[in-house]
Amino acid sequence: MAYTPPGQRRQAILETLARMLEQRHGERITTAELAAEVGVSEAALYRHFSGKARMFEALIEFMEESLFTRIGRILAEESEALKRIHDVMYLVLGFADKNPGMTRILYGDVLTGETKRLRKRVAQIYDRLETQLKQILREAELRGARRMPAADAAALLIGVVEGRLAHFVRSDFQVSPAAGWDKQWELLRGIFAAAEEKAADGFFSRLMR
């Protein structure tokens, strides 16, 4: 058998797990089944990971690093607040569309029965996304470009993202999370416009008192 460097074997294990999560929707995956799919013994599997929870954690770390590295690029290249928000949300939806197995981790169904730490790690991704959206809106408000309740708007936006990912998983990956996104974004823009108008009216009303 040809020698496989440890780093490549570790990567192969994670890629195989992600593929099995996509293909075996609703089924529990054992380490024995994963080892057989990779083509190694369970003992060899445990030389790279202490258990399945550590494999899930590695996939979560990969998702977090991939998403927020790209979000950093979006923020560096785009300055307009709504365009930033659009691009960040579309990035998450597009990532999920290309990585169905990992989307199940974000959805959380495969973490049932796993350690609480994993569910907290997934929650941290959503929290970071919501904080990033909130920061975009607050920075725009400081520049005088936008005026709306940043916390409420960010909560709404992250709810939309979570809902699209959940629908993707529940449809057995038949309905892309990005399906109809352009029309849905226009609806969200309309909500933003109405919120800004209301905030502006309140602002000017206070000035007239």
N, C-alpha and C positions, 0 to 999 in steps of 0.2 A: 504494500500500500504506500502511495506517495506521501511524503511528509508534508503536513499542513502547519504553517506557523500558528502559534497560539492566538494571535490577533485575528487571523483569518478564520480560524475555527470558531472563535467567540462571535464574530460577525455572522458566520453561517448559521449558528444556533439562533441568534436573534432574528435573522431574516426568515428562517424556517418557522419559528414561533409566530411571527407576524402573518406569514402566509397561512398557517394552520388556523389562526384566529379568524381569518377571512373565509376560508373554505369550510370550516366546521362550525358554522354559526349555531350557537345554542348548545354545543357539546363541550363537555369538560375535556381538557387535554392533559394527559398524564405525562410525567417526565419520561416514562418508558416509551410512550408513543412518540414523543419528541425526539428522543435519542435514536429510535429506529428510523425516523424520517431523515434525521441528519446523517445517519450511517455510522453512529458511534455507540459505545456502551453507555449505560447510565453512569457508570463510574467515571467515564471520560467527560460526560456532561458536567458532573459535579466538580471536576477539576477546574472548570471555567466559571461555574456559578454555584453558590452554596445551596441554591434551591430555586424553585419556580418564581418565588416572590422577588428574588434578586434579578431574575430575567425580566420580569415586568418592570422593575425599577429602572433597569438599563434602558428599556424602550421608552419609558416616561422621560428619562434624562435626555434621550436622543430627540424626542419630540420637542421638549422645552428648548433645547439648544437650537434646533433647526428653526423653530418658529420665531424665537426672539432675536436670533441673528439676522433673519430676513426682515423682521419688523424694524430693527435698527437701521437697515439700509433704506427702508421706506421713509423713515423719519428724516434721514440724512438727505434724501433726494427730493422729497416733496414737502412743501411748506403750508399749503392750503389745508385747513382743518378737515373739511368734509372729504376731500380727496384722500387724505391720510387715513381717515376712518374707513372709507370704502376699501382702500387697498389692504388695510390690516384685516378686515373681516373677510375679504375675498381670499386673502392668503390662507387663513385658517380653514375656510371651506374647501379651497382647492387642495390643501394638504390632506384633508380628510378624504376627499374624493380619490386621491392617488394612493392613499394608505388605509384601505378599509379595515384591515386587521387592527391597526393602531387606533382607529376611531372607536373600536369596541372598548379599548382601554379608557379613552376619554368619556365614552358613554357610561362605563362603569359596570356593565353586566358581567364581564369576565373576572371582575375583582371580588365578586360575591364569595364570601368564605375565605378570602385572602386577608392578610394583615391590614389592620386599620391604617398603618403608615402609608400604604399604597394609595388608599382613597384620599388621604390628606395631600399626597404629592400631586394627584390629579387636580384636586381642589385648588392647589397653589397655582396651577397653570391658568385656570379660569380667573383666579384672583389677580394674577399678574396682567392678564389681558384686560380685565375690567379697569384696573389701575392705570394701564397705559391709555385706554380710551378716555378715561376721566382726565388724565394729564393733558392729552391733546386738546380737549375742550377748554380746560382751564387756561392753558397757554394762549389759546385763541381769544379767550375773553380778556385776558390781560393786555393783549395787543389791540383790543377793541374790534376784533374781526367777527366775534361770535358772542351772543349773549343768551345763555340758556342754563338750566340747572344741570351742571355737569354730572353730579352723582346719579341723578335719576336717569339722565340720557344714557350714561355708560351702563347702568343696570339693565335698561331696556335693550341696548345693543348686545350685551353678552347673553341675555335671554334669547335673543334671536339666533345667535350662533349656537347655543346649546340645543335649541329646538330643532335647527336644521340638522345637526349631527345626530340627534336622537331619531329623527325621521329617517335618516339615511340607514341607520342600523336596523330600525324596526321594519324597513322595507326590504330587508335582506340585501342591502346595497343596490337595489334596483332604481331608487330615486336619488340622483346625485344631490349632495348638499348645496351645490351651486346652481341647480336647476331653477330657472326663473329669477335668478338673482338680480338682473338688471331692472326688472319690473318691481321687485320687492324693494330694491334700493331707492327707486323713485318714490315709493310710498313712505319710506323712512325719511327721505329728504323733505317730503311734505310735512311730516310730523315736526321735523327740525325747524322748518320755516314758520310753522304755526307757533311753536314754543318760543322762537326768537321774537316774533311779533308781539306775543303776549308779554314777554319779559321787557321788551322795549316800551310797550304801553305803560307797564307798571313803573318803569324807570322815569319816563317823562311825567307821569302823574305825580310822582314824588317831588320832582323838580318844581311843579306848578303850585305845590302847597304853600 
